[in-house]
Amino acid sequence: MLDVIQSLELKNILIKDSDYRDGWPEKGPFNTILIANEIEKLNNNILNQLKIGGRLLVPIGADWAHVIFEIVERQSEIEFKKTALRENFFIPNPKVIPKVNMDRFSDNKIVDSIKSVAIPFESIEKYPIDSLLERAIGVIYRPQTERMSHYFHALLPSQFDEYIFFNTTKAIKPLSDSTFPSKTLLEHPFGFIDS
């Protein structure tokens, strides 16, 4: 983001990478504040750093999959107007991102990365994961995010309760056409049965 701002030669934008709750009182008050990570709720500390007439754009939600963008406009010293824009899917900001050399995927580097992210899940070491290093696909169907991006950081310990590895699979038969409505959208849920 800093590269884009510098390329536009904008001089009136300040960027601070820190915990939003503290705000930046020594530089405020501000015309506009953008919080770039989802938060559970706003506190007065950050709201009080807006100028009267100033606006705050913030993604609010309990977790990255349940986020609503809100615009908060300061009307007076004590009055704020909140407008919810729409529900959104927010890319999570993981605490740990495994470092992997993208030029050459060495099996050892990938295994080490998986183990480093899986801590304290030491039981992952008992699984024979060497045969699983070629591809990993995570599929989560959630109706509320069906039309939004399904890409996510695959940091399994923080996102899933359990892991299931399938070392062997067999072909499955799709559901019959009569299961689906006659006119389907381009994006729709689908299912398979194993007969």
C-alpha positions in Angstrom: 0.0 0.0 0.0 2.8 2.4 0.8 4.2 1.9 -2.7 0.9 2.9 -4.3 0.7 6.0 -2.1 4.2 7.0 -2.9 3.7 6.4 -6.6 0.7 8.8 -6.5 2.8 11.4 -4.8 0.2 11.9 -2.1 1.7 14.0 0.8 -1.4 14.1 3.1 -1.6 10.4 4.0 0.0 9.0 7.2 0.4 5.3 7.8 0.9 3.6 11.1 1.3 -0.1 11.5 0.2 -0.8 15.1 -2.7 -1.8 17.3 -5.7 0.3 16.3 -7.0 0.7 19.9 -4.3 3.3 20.7 -4.9 5.3 17.6 -2.4 8.1 16.9 -3.4 10.9 19.3 -0.2 12.9 18.8 -1.0 13.3 15.0 -4.8 13.7 15.3 -7.4 14.8 14.9 -8.0 13.3 11.5 -10.3 13.9 8.5 -10.3 10.2 7.6 -9.2 7.1 9.3 -9.0 3.6 7.7 -8.6 0.6 9.9 -7.4 -2.2 7.6 -8.1 -5.3 9.7 -11.3 -6.6 11.1 -12.1 -5.7 14.7 -14.8 -6.9 17.1 -15.9 -3.5 18.3 -14.9 0.2 18.2 -13.6 2.0 21.2 -14.0 5.7 22.1 -10.3 6.3 21.9 -10.2 5.9 18.1 -13.5 7.7 17.6 -12.3 10.7 19.5 -9.4 11.1 17.1 -11.8 12.1 14.3 -12.3 15.7 13.5 -15.9 16.9 13.4 -17.1 15.9 10.0 -14.4 13.3 9.8 -15.0 9.7 8.7 -13.8 6.3 9.8 -14.0 3.2 7.6 -13.7 0.0 9.6 -14.4 -3.7 9.0 -16.3 -4.9 12.1 -16.9 -8.5 12.9 -16.3 -11.3 15.4 -13.9 -13.1 12.9 -12.6 -12.7 9.4 -15.6 -14.6 7.9 -18.3 -12.4 9.4 -17.4 -8.8 8.7 -19.5 -5.7 8.0 -17.9 -2.6 6.7 -19.0 0.5 8.6 -18.5 4.2 8.0 -18.6 6.3 11.1 -19.0 10.0 10.7 -18.4 12.4 13.6 -21.3 14.8 13.8 -20.3 16.7 16.9 -18.1 16.3 20.0 -20.3 13.5 21.3 -22.4 12.4 18.3 -21.4 9.8 15.7 -23.4 8.5 12.8 -22.8 4.9 11.8 -23.6 3.4 8.4 -23.3 -0.3 7.7 -22.2 -0.8 4.0 -22.5 -4.6 3.5 -21.4 -8.0 4.8 -18.0 -8.9 3.5 -15.4 -11.7 3.6 -12.1 -10.4 4.9 -8.8 -12.0 4.3 -7.4 -13.0 7.7 -4.3 -11.5 9.1 -2.4 -14.6 10.4 -0.1 -14.5 13.3 2.4 -16.9 11.7 3.1 -17.2 8.0 5.5 -20.0 7.2 8.4 -18.9 5.1 8.9 -21.1 2.0 11.3 -20.5 -0.8 8.9 -20.0 -3.8 11.6 -20.7 -6.4 12.0 -24.4 -5.4 9.6 -26.3 -3.3 11.9 -28.6 -1.2 10.0 -31.3 0.6 11.9 -30.6 3.8 11.1 -26.9 3.7 7.4 -27.6 3.3 7.4 -30.3 6.0 9.2 -27.9 8.4 6.7 -25.1 7.5 3.7 -27.4 8.2 5.2 -28.5 11.5 6.0 -24.9 12.6 2.5 -23.8 11.9 1.0 -26.9 13.6 2.6 -26.3 16.9 1.3 -27.2 19.5 -0.4 -29.9 17.4 2.6 -32.3 17.8 0.4 -35.2 16.7 0.8 -34.1 13.1 4.2 -35.7 13.1 2.7 -39.2 13.3 1.0 -38.8 10.0 2.9 -39.8 6.8 2.7 -36.4 5.1 5.4 -37.0 2.5 2.9 -38.2 0.0 0.7 -35.1 0.6 3.2 -32.5 -0.4 2.2 -32.1 -4.0 -1.1 -30.3 -3.6 -3.4 -29.1 -0.8 -6.9 -28.0 -1.4 -9.2 -26.7 1.3 -12.9 -26.6 0.5 -15.4 -25.0 2.9 -19.0 -24.5 1.8 -20.7 -21.7 3.7 -23.9 -20.3 2.2 -23.2 -16.8 3.6 -19.9 -16.5 1.7 -20.9 -18.5 -1.5 -20.6 -15.4 -3.8 -17.4 -14.2 -2.1 -13.8 -15.3 -2.4 -13.1 -18.7 -1.0 -9.3 -18.2 -1.0 -7.8 -18.1 2.4 -4.5 -18.4 4.3 -4.3 -22.1 5.1 -3.1 -21.9 8.7 -4.9 -25.0 9.8 -4.4 -24.8 13.6 -6.2 -21.5 13.8 -9.0 -22.3 11.4 -10.0 -25.9 11.9 -10.6 -28.2 14.9 -9.5 -31.5 13.3 -7.4 -32.7 10.3 -8.4 -35.6 8.1 -5.8 -36.9 5.5 -7.0 -39.1 2.7 -4.1 -41.1 1.3 -6.3 -43.0 -1.2 -9.5 -42.0 -2.9 -11.9 -43.5 -5.4 -14.2 -42.1 -8.0 -17.6 -40.9 -6.9 -20.9 -40.6 -8.8 -22.5 -37.1 -9.1 -26.1 -36.6 -8.0 -28.7 -36.9 -10.7 -29.8 -33.9 -12.8 -33.2 -34.0 -11.2 -31.7 -33.0 -7.9 -31.0 -29.5 -9.2 -33.5 -26.8 -10.1 -34.1 -26.5 -13.9 -32.5 -23.0 -13.9 -29.3 -22.8 -11.9 -27.0 -20.0 -11.2 -23.4 -20.0 -12.3 -22.5 -20.4 -8.7 -24.5 -23.0 -6.8 -23.9 -25.6 -4.1 -23.5 -29.1 -5.4 -23.0 -32.5 -3.8 -21.8 -36.0 -4.5 -22.9 -39.4 -3.3 -20.8 -42.5 -3.2 -22.7 -45.6 -4.4 
